[in-house]
């Protein structure tokens, strides 16, 4: 049994779903309300990264100094 016709039909419908988004009957996606939460998460990530960098610098061993005999 050859499934190429069914696979072609599925691919055509997957491609056409994107092209139908501008039609008058297209579903309306509500705008995101997560802008504030995203900014808060980014701020938290920056502070956490800074804290972790400072902790790494604090426990980092001092570089060896070469001394001549």
Backbone bond lengths (Angstrom), bond angles and torsions (degrees), N, CA, C in turn:
res aa  C-N    CA-C-N  psi(-1)  N-CA   C-N-CA  omega(-1)  CA-C   N-CA-C  phi
1 X - - - 1.451 - - 1.524 108.46 -
2 X 1.308 116.09 133.98 1.459 121.94 -177.41 1.531 109.34 -100.22
3 X 1.323 116.76 122.04 1.464 121.04 -178.34 1.524 112.63 -99.51
4 X 1.310 118.10 12.15 1.464 119.70 -175.33 1.520 111.88 -65.45
5 X 1.331 118.26 -34.64 1.459 120.35 179.22 1.529 110.99 -65.85
6 X 1.323 116.35 -41.74 1.463 119.99 179.39 1.530 110.68 -67.70
7 X 1.340 118.20 -39.38 1.462 120.73 178.17 1.526 110.48 -66.69
8 X 1.335 117.66 -39.49 1.463 120.91 178.14 1.520 110.07 -63.84
9 X 1.324 117.57 -40.66 1.463 121.30 178.81 1.532 110.22 -62.47
10 X 1.334 117.40 -42.34 1.464 121.24 -179.93 1.515 111.01 -65.43
11 X 1.327 116.87 -41.91 1.466 119.98 -179.64 1.517 110.69 -65.62
12 X 1.340 117.35 -42.27 1.467 121.04 179.61 1.523 110.16 -61.84
13 X 1.324 116.99 -42.07 1.465 119.18 -179.99 1.525 111.94 -70.18
14 X 1.315 118.18 -34.26 1.467 119.66 176.56 1.524 110.76 -66.53
15 X 1.324 116.73 -39.75 1.465 120.48 179.81 1.519 110.08 -69.71
16 X 1.324 117.03 -40.11 1.460 120.51 -176.72 1.514 112.88 -72.19
17 X 1.320 118.57 -22.25 1.460 119.34 179.37 1.523 110.94 -61.63
18 X 1.317 117.72 -37.61 1.455 119.70 178.16 1.519 111.43 -69.95
19 X 1.331 117.47 -36.72 1.453 119.61 -176.67 1.520 112.29 -76.02
20 X 1.319 118.71 -15.90 1.461 121.47 179.34 1.525 112.90 -88.20
21 X 1.303 118.51 1.72 1.461 119.50 -175.21 1.517 113.09 -71.70
22 X 1.331 118.70 -15.19 1.459 120.80 -179.69 1.523 112.40 -96.12
23 X 1.304 118.33 1.25 1.455 120.96 179.97 1.516 110.46 -72.74
24 X 1.339 117.37 156.92 1.473 119.93 -179.97 1.521 113.54 -61.49
25 X 1.329 118.65 -28.23 1.463 120.80 -178.20 1.521 112.58 -89.92
26 X 1.321 117.96 7.26 1.458 121.35 -176.56 1.526 110.47 -65.71
27 X 1.329 117.23 145.04 1.464 119.25 178.94 1.526 110.68 -67.73
28 X 1.310 115.29 145.57 1.466 121.43 -179.24 1.517 108.46 -97.03
29 X 1.307 115.91 125.94 1.454 121.58 178.46 1.523 107.75 -95.24
30 X 1.329 117.91 125.40 1.462 118.85 -179.73 1.526 111.05 -66.42
31 X 1.332 117.60 148.95 1.468 119.48 179.46 1.518 110.89 -66.17
32 X 1.315 114.63 152.90 1.463 119.65 -179.71 1.523 110.90 -70.44
33 X 1.292 114.57 143.15 1.453 120.96 175.02 1.517 110.46 -111.24
34 X 1.330 116.97 9.84 1.460 121.10 -172.40 1.522 112.64 -94.81
35 X 1.323 119.29 12.47 1.452 120.95 -178.45 1.521 112.21 -61.25
36 X 1.311 116.05 -42.19 1.466 120.98 -179.49 1.528 110.81 -67.20
37 X 1.330 116.29 -42.44 1.464 119.94 -179.99 1.526 110.34 -66.91
38 X 1.321 116.73 -36.31 1.463 119.66 179.86 1.529 110.43 -66.08
39 X 1.338 117.06 -41.04 1.470 119.70 177.73 1.521 110.98 -64.71
40 X 1.337 116.11 -39.25 1.458 120.05 179.25 1.528 110.71 -65.50
41 X 1.332 116.76 -39.76 1.459 120.65 177.86 1.527 110.70 -65.56
42 X 1.333 117.40 -41.88 1.466 120.15 178.59 1.527 110.57 -63.37
43 X 1.326 117.86 -40.45 1.458 121.46 178.13 1.524 110.57 -63.17
44 X 1.340 116.78 -42.43 1.464 121.11 178.06 1.526 110.70 -62.77
45 X 1.330 117.27 -42.31 1.460 120.80 179.65 1.527 111.20 -63.34
46 X 1.325 117.06 -40.73 1.470 119.84 178.38 1.520 110.89 -64.10
47 X 1.323 117.22 -43.65 1.471 120.17 -179.91 1.527 111.20 -65.85
48 X 1.323 117.09 -40.37 1.458 120.84 178.69 1.524 110.61 -65.12
49 X 1.316 117.64 -42.37 1.461 120.78 178.40 1.518 110.55 -62.76
50 X 1.325 116.98 -41.69 1.460 120.52 178.78 1.528 110.83 -63.55
51 X 1.314 116.52 -43.44 1.460 121.10 179.38 1.527 110.79 -62.73
52 X 1.321 116.68 -43.19 1.463 120.15 -179.94 1.526 111.47 -67.05
53 X 1.330 117.25 -36.97 1.467 119.84 176.96 1.525 110.81 -64.81
54 X 1.318 116.64 -43.50 1.458 119.98 179.12 1.529 110.93 -63.35
55 X 1.338 116.91 -39.28 1.460 120.04 178.07 1.529 110.53 -65.78
56 X 1.313 117.14 -39.70 1.472 120.06 178.89 1.520 110.35 -66.17
57 X 1.326 117.38 -40.47 1.466 120.20 178.87 1.529 110.95 -66.65
58 X 1.333 116.69 -32.74 1.463 119.88 -178.98 1.529 111.75 -69.72
59 X 1.311 118.38 -35.56 1.462 120.07 -177.61 1.525 112.38 -97.71
60 X 1.314 116.87 1.38 1.461 120.65 179.13 1.528 109.30 -67.80
61 X 1.323 117.55 133.23 1.469 118.71 179.54 1.528 111.09 -70.30
62 X 1.298 114.12 151.72 1.470 119.26 178.10 1.523 109.57 -68.97
63 X 1.298 117.75 144.97 1.466 118.80 179.08 1.529 110.00 -68.53
64 X 1.306 115.02 144.56 1.467 119.55 -179.57 1.513 109.67 -71.38
65 X 1.280 114.77 142.34 1.462 119.57 174.48 1.515 108.01 -106.73
66 X 1.281 115.16 130.95 1.461 119.53 -178.74 1.533 108.95 -78.52
67 X 1.297 114.95 126.65 1.471 119.52 177.24 1.529 108.74 -114.61
68 X 1.270 114.84 138.01 1.452 118.97 -179.50 1.525 109.17 -87.91
69 X 1.336 116.99 142.68 1.460 119.09 -179.22 1.526 113.85 -68.93
